[in-house]
Each structure stands twice: as C-alpha cells, then as structure tokens.
C-alpha cells in the first residue's frame, strides 16, 4: 500500500504487483477486488484533476500566445498609422510653409511701401511738432517780454519796485500800509488778466 497526502486528506493506493487483469481474482476475492477498486477511485480522480489542470494550463498558454500575436499585429498597425501620420504632417507642413513663403514674397513690396510711408509720416510729424514747439516757445517768449515791459512800466509809474507774490502774502500787511497793499493786489489782478489774455491768444493762434 502507498499512502499519498493531498490537500484535504491522505489517499491510500494498493499495488497489485503487475496484475491488472480482474480474472486473476477468484469469486472469493471479489469483495477484495471491489474494495481495492473503491480505494483506487481517489487516485483516479486526482489524475483526472491533474490532467484537467494540465489541459487548462496548455489552453491558457495558447490563449496567451494568441493574444501576444494579436498585440504584435496591433502594434504593427499602430506603427504604420504613426508613420502615415508623420508623412502626412510633413507634407502638410511643407505645403503650408511653401504657401507662406510665397505670400510673404508677394507682400514684401507692399510691406516695404507701408514701412516707407510710415517712416515719412513719422518724420513729417516729428518735424511739424518741432516747428510747433519752436513757434509756441517764441510766442510765449515774445508775450513774456511784452508783459514784463508792461509790468515794469506800471511799477515805474507807481514809483515802486515789484516784489515777489509769496513775500507779499506773508508780510505785506506788516511792512506796508493798507493802501499800498490794495494797490499791489489790484496790480497783480491786472497782471493775471493780462497773462490769461496772452495765453488765450496763444491757444487761438496755435489751433486755428
């Protein structure tokens, strides 16, 4: 007897010393044969399970090989698609680049003309602004000289010298009489009116 330990319980197997023919057993031994057959059933089931496992493993390996072949085919198709996309992209990019270069070549004279026109306009504008600044400065200088002469004449008539407005604002009442202070305020008001009229005339002459 051979005892084999499985996952759940041990299996008992009997070896008949090469006698595999049931005829070697007599009628008296029939019960022994039946008993031995029953004892060998677990081993036969174990063999069947082992064969089923082997078949399942082989089938699984075949399945893996089939899937591997399918994956290889898919990757090959993917590589072909990628190559086609790259080729199409290169063709499209080359075509677009060629069209852009052609358009730039056609528009280059126009762009040069526009740039030249803008340069001329800018130069003319800078020249006009420079002339306008000079004219305004000259006009203001002439007006200032005229008004300064006028102020000097007014103060000469009054027999006094002009003082700075800030000095008068701080200490005029302390060092002068009320009549002189009022006269100074009146003169400053007239001067302010003259300057206002001068700038009004300047603005009218510049923007008309």
Buried (B, 14 or more C-beta within 10 A) or exposed (E): EEEEEEEEEEBBBEEEEEEEEEEEBEEEEEEEBEEBEEBBEBBEEBEEEEEEEEEEEEEEEEEEEEEEEEEEEEEEEEEEEEEEEEEEEEEEEEEEEEEEEEEEEEEEEEEEEEEEEEEEEEEEEEEEEEEEEEEBEEBEEEBEEEBEEEBEEBBEEEEBEBBEEEEBEEEBEEEBEEEBBEBBEEBBEEBEEBEEEBEEEBEEEEEE
